[in-house]
């Protein structure tokens, strides 16, 4: 990290003992945000000014000793709530006296989508999917500017010794197995990211295949900027269950230990070989009648669903091109042309 730890120590010495959490709240601009502004031992919420004067809360904990920076984001899609609560709960319990390094939590990465509780930014804004816009465009639409602002912040603060985690879920329209993924970037960062994914403690390990979609996600772009990165998925399905938040908070605690940011031991978790995925997108729009279930093992050529029109006439049969496991599926009863109906986990070739 490029900031001065000694400057933070001096700030802490000048602060009144026991009053670090009362450090003045500031409106932090992404282009000017500096960790050296905050004293060692600080633990509190600030306000971050993203692109186009959009303000979001940001959690910051500065450990008593130097170490890596762990940056965690959630709600890139505005209908995904598990990661928001995981950041809140993890941050509430985080002890800066035993923390080596710094934690930053960004629970609302896309306020445009969160306001409308939708996957994409609301239509009055631009209707774009933030997870397809990275690294962004400072001269583009509001969502593209937002992507540029977030990408610029993370790549400026983090380096190859730090950690970036991007929380996702199935949101209101999909259901996912609980999984942790990394990107095969073909460099030394890939190994670090894979090790972080294994340390996270979720048994379903996802090697995210390179594609125009995956490289334009927040985690995909950051991984390709030379920063160790993982992304997670949990159930979604329009709900918010404690059992889906728990793997995320537990995983963050495991990452602290694995990266040397906190003392402790973590149990080994058995992993098979990393699994890649094949999305199944539909060609027709209509009512989706699903025959499959999440976690179900399917054969090549299995018929997973039918799409019918409002008269019940068959428009499309959705079948698998490979044998594998249903890792994700659309739970909403209708679907539009081009949208993903299923995500099949298959053995890496």
Secondary structure as GFF3:
##gff-version 3
##sequence-region A 1 349
A	DSSP	alpha_helix	5	14	.	.	.	ID=ss1
A	DSSP	three_ten_helix	20	22	.	.	.	ID=ss2
A	DSSP	beta_strand	27	29	.	.	.	ID=ss3
A	DSSP	three_ten_helix	35	37	.	.	.	ID=ss4
A	DSSP	beta_strand	43	49	.	.	.	ID=ss5
A	DSSP	three_ten_helix	51	53	.	.	.	ID=ss6
A	DSSP	beta_strand	55	62	.	.	.	ID=ss7
A	DSSP	beta_strand	65	73	.	.	.	ID=ss8
A	DSSP	alpha_helix	82	93	.	.	.	ID=ss9
A	DSSP	beta_strand	100	106	.	.	.	ID=ss10
A	DSSP	alpha_helix	111	116	.	.	.	ID=ss11
A	DSSP	three_ten_helix	130	132	.	.	.	ID=ss12
A	DSSP	alpha_helix	142	157	.	.	.	ID=ss13
A	DSSP	beta_strand	163	169	.	.	.	ID=ss14
A	DSSP	beta_strand	174	176	.	.	.	ID=ss15
A	DSSP	beta_strand	179	183	.	.	.	ID=ss16
A	DSSP	alpha_helix	188	200	.	.	.	ID=ss17
A	DSSP	beta_strand	205	208	.	.	.	ID=ss18
A	DSSP	three_ten_helix	214	216	.	.	.	ID=ss19
A	DSSP	alpha_helix	218	223	.	.	.	ID=ss20
A	DSSP	beta_strand	229	234	.	.	.	ID=ss21
A	DSSP	alpha_helix	242	258	.	.	.	ID=ss22
A	DSSP	beta_strand	275	281	.	.	.	ID=ss23
A	DSSP	beta_strand	286	290	.	.	.	ID=ss24
A	DSSP	beta_strand	297	298	.	.	.	ID=ss25
A	DSSP	beta_strand	303	308	.	.	.	ID=ss26
A	DSSP	beta_strand	314	319	.	.	.	ID=ss27
A	DSSP	beta_strand	324	330	.	.	.	ID=ss28
A	DSSP	beta_strand	334	335	.	.	.	ID=ss29
A	DSSP	beta_strand	340	347	.	.	.	ID=ss30
###
